[in-house]
Structure formats: C-alpha cells, structure tokens
Amino acid sequence: MVKDEVTAVVKQKNHPDTKKMVLTAMEKIDEKNSGVSFASIKKYVFANYNVGESYLQYLKKFINKALVTEMLTHKKGKGLNGSLKINKKMKEKNKTTKLASKIAEKKSEITKKSDKKDDGTKSKKTTKKSKKVDDKKVVAKTKKVIKKYTTEISKKAKSQVKAPAKKSTTASKSKKTEDAKKSKTATKKKPSSSTKTVAEKKDKVEKSKPVKKIITQISISKMIKQYDIIIFGATGYTGRFAIKEGIKILKDVKWAVAGRNTKKLQDSLAYVGRKMNVDLSEIPIIIADVSDERSIKEMTAQAKVIVNCCGPYHLFGEVVVKSCIETGTSVVDISGESQFIEGMQLKYNDAAREKGVYIISACGLESIPSEIGINFMQQKFKGTLHYVEGYLSMFAERGFKPKGPALNFGTFHSAVYALSNFFEMNRIRAKLYSTPMPQMKPKLKNRFVHKREIDGKTRWALPLIEPDPAVVRRSQRYLYEHENQRPIQMESYIVFSKFYQVFAILIFAAFLAILSQFSFGRKLLLNYPDFFSFGILSRNEPDEETMEKTMFEMTLFGSGWEEEFSDLTDNINAKMNKKMTVKVSGRNPGYGSTSIALLLSAMTILNESGKIPDNGGVLAPGAAFRKTNIINELQANGIKFEVVENDK
C-alpha cells in the first residue's frame, strides 16, 4: 500500500483498510525475521505512517485481534506468507490475566446494569468485593472454555468457531448476562489458552525458530545461479567503466548489474549504451543495498562470481565478502586498502576454503601489473629471481592536455582511511602471519627520493609503501608456505619527470599523513581534496576523455642468478649475475585498465578454477592466477606484457 494512502486510511478509525495496513506491517516485520507483536507493529506503523498517539488504543485493540486471528487460522503458527513468528514475550500468564481482566470488566458492567434494575441499593463496596470473587470464577471458567475452543479450532473452520457468538446475540434478555459471558469468552479465546496449551505452543514456536532460520539460509544459498557474473556497484564511476568493458569481455557469459537504485542502474546502462552504440536495456537489474544484508545475500546467491565495484571497501566490502561465502559465490574487487584486504584474510580465509569460494582483492591497477608482471618475469627469467623493483609512471598522450582531476574521490577516501589506520596493520599482521618469513640475502632496501633511468630517460622516484609491496608479499608467502617456492622481494615506486612534481607530492603526502590521524583532519581532507592535492583530486568525477588518453607503464627491474637454487632459505653468497626488465603497459590505468583486469580476474575464476590453488580461500592475485591463462587474456584486451631487457 502506498504510504500516502495508508496515512489517510489510518486516520479513519473504522475504515476497513486498517486491517490491510496492519497485516502489511506484520508481513514487513516478518520479512526481516523479527518477532511480530503489538510493540513491533506499533513501531513499524508509527515509523512509516503519520499516526498520532490518539490512535493508539484503537490500533492496539485491532492489532491484538489481528495477531490472534492470524495465529490460530494458520496451522502451527504459520501465516503471512508462511512464516508468521509469535513473539516470545506472549507468555501464558500475561495473556490469561489480560483476557480474564477484560471478561471481568465486561461482567462487572453487565452486573451493574442488572443491579440497577433489580436492586439499586447495592453499595460500591459490595460490588468490588463480589468482583474479586467473580474474577477467580471467571478465570477458571475461561480456562475451561478456552481449552474447549482450542480443540475445536484445529478441527473446524473459522466460520464454525464464530457460531457460538452469533447465538448469544439472539438470546432472550433474561439469559443475556450468561450468554454474554460465554460469547465474549469464545470471541476472546484466540489470544489465550490453558497453561498446557500455551506452554506447548510456545515450545513449538521456540523449536521452529532456529529451524526456520536454517531453512531460510539454505533456501538462499541453494538458489539457482542464474548469472555467471554480477557487477555490483554499477552506478558508480568505476562501475560504469566495468559495464563498458563488460560488453566485450562478458559477451559469452550471462551477466547482470546490481545496485540499490533501479533508476540509476537503468541510467548507467543507457549512458554506456549510448557511448558504445549498443542496446543494454535487456541486461538484468538486481536491487541490492549494503545496508540490507539480506538483499546482498539474495544477490550473491544468484551469481557464480561477484565483481564488486562498491567502495570504499572498509565501509561496504565486508558484507559482500560474508554473503558470498554463505551463498557459495566467489568475489573479486579493486581494493587497495591493506587493512581491508588482510583483515578479510584473517577473518574469512578458513570459511572461504571450506565453502570452496575465492575472495580476491587488488584486481585492478593495484596490484595486477605488479603481481602478474612478476609472474610473467618468473616465466621468462630461467634462473633464480631474487628481487624486483617496480616503477609506475602515468602520462598523457603526446599533444593532449589533461583536464580536471586525475582520480575519483572514492579513491582518495580510501587512501585517507588507509593512512588513518596505518598502525592497525601491525596488529592484523601479527595475528595473520604468526610464522616469520626467512630473511633473504642480499636484502632489497627501500629507497626514498631518488633518480632512476627508465627508457633512456632519468626520472625522479618516490616510494609506494602500500599496497603493491604488501600484496606481493602475501603472494610470495603463500607460494613459499604451500608450494615450496623461494620468496621474491619487491619494492614499488612512482615516477615523475620534474623535481617540482616530487616536491608537491611530498607536501601533499605530509598533509595526508598528519591530518588523517585526527577526525577533524580527515574532515578537512575529504571536504577540500582539491586544495590539499593541488587539483589532482576533486569531488567532481574525472573527465572521461582525459582518462582515456592517459597511459601507464609499470617497469619491473628484476635481479638474480642464472643458476637455479633449490634451497628455499639459502642465502647465496655469489654475486647476482642476471638482470631482466619487464614492462606492463596500458590505457586509462585508474578505470579502463582496472576494469579490464577486474573482469578478467572474474572470468579466470569462472573458467579456470581448477588451476587456482586450494579450492578456495582469500588469496592475492599473484598466487591465485599464477598457473592460469590470465596474461594472454590481459594482452588480448589491451594490457601489454613485454621483456624489454634481458642481461646476463
């Protein structure tokens, strides 16, 4: 029922649609697995409709009646779409006492009327005294009557149960008092029962509740996987790029988009459709909201793999991971937030392995070029690769002048949160990695501001502390512990052509590092990102043309030995005698190439799960995709891997 219509209806106390309003409220409460009671219905009605306190007494009377009717006319307490829950607080004593009190009051009223006609000389004191005596009789009689009708209800139709009440209205005036007692008791019998009946019914309800919960969970987890892939968060900036790249990459699978707003999802599909001159109106739409866990479970239950574009992940990522595990669905995302990534591994790795699903983060610019680039280098190295230094550079096509911010605001929000919780990583990693890794020598040192020759040109470089080195370390630890592979050390840097750019970034990084530690500082950073980042970041979305004409190169410098050393912990004294340089490059690193890598990660899980280790778990991309065909797939979709130097 539309809210405005219900608001109008409930203002009219005796309007017949009041019943529909109350039962609708009961259904809504039951859908959320909450106990249906007067209190819960009152809370729902008062929260959703414009109803004043003056309406309370009528509503209370009506709701109690509606509750009882639904409870007793649906077998074993089932109603309202088969799952009416009787509130645990409806205890025998309260129900019997309330009913007896109402009957006693009615009896008293009838007695008073009779006494006024027959003997007007009775005092109030005598009436009160007789009322106390009558109460006990009424309660005892009520129990007998309720027991009788409880048995009848299970055998007779609702119309037959109401028959005694009809007879009482046609009885003679002299017999009216006695019939009124019976008819009132019969009418009011439904919310009450004898001690034994109430206890049994309550016990049945208590036993049925966990069963229903289990059945609900099973029914969701066993839903047919209608779709191979669902893009969740398809209305966001990255989500629209995922739709765009999905037109090609997902052409041979069944896919859908999901989000919390149908209109916005339709607009995203229409927008991308116009850009690509493709009709996307037939792409299925699924409504799912991270604030409603049940809707997330219903979404994840329908897919084999979820492509999660809904960030920041520290706020919205865990509910998706949890739901995917419960419904047997794998998930990939582009999170670069180490706290979220390693926190999910700590919390859900065992559960994911038991379910046989994969949870793989950092499947975008962070950290596919580094992770898959190292895998590519290992395949080509033909010796012992000891360490790798990665240098990321981003630049516009020659002759094009970039416009507007370079990154989306969501990316900046995630960075602020990551820095604000930077020291929490020590606690997470202490629990996650109880066994230390071997100290490989010679040790690769992290360098601060320095110069590096790349492609024949001298560049300025700054360290990228997170997330690439951390993600690579996760892969290397996994391969060391599970596949007896010698771990590779890795450090990562970002490069600039001019020193003043390095200076500006250092100032911005200082603001970011200091202000992110305080709540007021985080507010300043998030409210004025363009000021603190010198225009690199903004609340406005990046210009799409600028993004499409921005290129990236991840240059990986590897060092090691020509010989293959089998001892995993052997600190080799011989001087390293082999080097290799690998370049990973593409277009639109933040969103285009990121979406390509993200979707191909999902497709790899879909098509090559037999080549991914452990049959499930929370893994890093390098460890997960090492034996798959993902490098060829990335190259076929515009992300290039090449050996540019191979020195002995």
Buried (B, 14 or more C-beta within 10 A) or exposed (E): EEEEEBBBBBBEEEEEBBBBBBBBBBBBBBEEEBBBBBEBBBBBBBEBBEBEEEBEEEBEEBBBBBBBBBBBEBEEBBBBEEBBBBBEEBEBEEBBBBBBEBBBEBBBEBBBEEBEEEEEEBEEEEEEEBBEEBBEEBBEBBBEBBBBBBEBBEEEEEEEBEEBBEEBEEBEEEEBBEBBBBBBBBBBBBBBBBEEBBEEBBEEBEEBBEEBEEEBEEEBBEBEBBBBBBBBBBBBBBBBBBBBBBBEBBEEBBBBBBBBEEEBBBEBBEBBBEEEEEEBEEBBBBBBBBEBBBBBBBBBBBBBBBBBBBBBBBBBBBBBBBBBBBBBBBBBBBBBBBBBBBBBBBBBBEBBBEBBBBBBBBBBBBBBBBBBBBBBBBEBBEBBBBBBBBBBBBBBEEEEEBEBBBBBBBBBBBBBBBBBBBEEBEEBBEEBBEEEBEEBEBEBEEEEBEEBEBEEEEBBBBBBBBBBBBBBBBBBBBBBEEEEBBBBBBBBBBBBEEEEBBEBBEEBEEBBEEBBEEEEBBEBBBEEBBEBBEEBBBEEBBBBEBBEBBBBBBBBBBBBBEEEBEEEEEEBEEEBEBBBBBBBBBBBBBBBBBBBBBBBBBBBBBBBBEBBBBBBBBBBBBBBBBBBBBBEBBBEBBBEBEBEEBEE
